[in-house]
């Protein structure tokens, strides 16, 4: 055995590692130099823009300012006797434009359609979610003050505020993306921004089938359930795709029906024309004017809705939602945070108790069993994909326990060499008891949907 060759190989590996580190350090230094130059240019440009008081939304004004930025970059690098490539000048220019007209270091992340979530953990750590995986980016803010400046740009147009007396806020960007902001003293390591982005073009049933989120049989069954005015609870953990599925389900509602949506921050994207969108409101600086989800649910009953869609039940509004489902508002939809259909029922019972109305457990369970027809469980898998893992019917109350039976399930067959979950959706062979209700609304459910077997899921399909 030639030991010398192994020694040389080790040296080559070590040298290669050192070269990579040196290259990485060089890239970091270059990026920070460009950031410093952009900040220097920004200070000069802001003064000039403020002095002219021109309309910042005018495209011609923005173009003029872009040219002005290029002139300032040229004069600064001439004075400092620096060399800057055309590409680097463009980067500095874009960085300054993002600071003035967009949201600074996260502007390019917001414009990237492949990114579904942006997480700012203080000024120096910005993470993204892409294809269900979380990755740290090279983007950075200068400091906490810079993060706070961008936070102010996000919430000021919405008439919201965030400061030490009110250190957290939920808001929406102009494109509908949901934003959560929390600042010191609650956020110990600096201001935190979490942005849940939504597709510009809402996902369709075909998209979910191609992603392997559900099968064609499940999609058809859910379509008939919505048209047949069954009450559906979508259950799942954080980031499991509950709202996306709720959007798809709501697309099955007939155009002729009046829909009222109720949310903390409007996320449900309905394509129908007869829609009223309601959004809760936090208290003002004096601690007054708070309008809760529960207030909106109660008010919606006076608005003659055919369907009520509550983005998510989190508290006492669960009781009002159940009562609405039991009193002529069939076909209502809502979501809940829970890991299994059984857990969702326990959480729902707890939320009803939060309403302040003292009801015995049996009475609550009777309400739940009478109101909800179907629970659709969504799960985010280990490979980042989202899948409908169970569709369960609420059969009724047996003794003190609400009885569930699974109509469809997802059976996982393992994980392939690329870390992709393999498996298939399949019917259990049980036909739901509410088929008469669906047929009463003019929809026919083919018995073939409930045959055992399943639809194979291509393990190389992308997840949403």
Secondary structure, 3 states (H helix, E strand, C coil): CCHHHHHHHHHHHHHHHHHHHHHHHHHHHHHHHHHHHHHHHHHHHHHHHHHHCCCCCCHHHHHHHHHHHHHHHHHHHHHCCCCCCHHHHHHHHHHHHHHHHCCHHHHHHHHCCCEEEEEEECCCCEEEEECCEEEECCCCCCCHHHHHHHHHHHHHCCCCCCECCECEEEEECCCCCEEEEECCCCCCCCCEEEEECCCCCCCCHHHHHHHCCCCHHHHHHHHHHHHCCCCEEEEECCCCCHHHHHHHHHCCCCCCCCEEEEECCCCCCCCCCCEEEEECECCCCCCCCCECHHHHHHHHCCCCCCEEEECCCCCCHHHHHHHHHHCCCCCCEEEEECCCHHHHHHHHHHHHHCCCCCCCHHHHHHHHHHHCCEEEEEEECCCCCEEEEEEEEEEEEECCEEEEEEEEEEEEEEECCCCCEEEEEEECCCCCCCHHHHHHCCCCCCHHHHCECCEECCCCCCCC
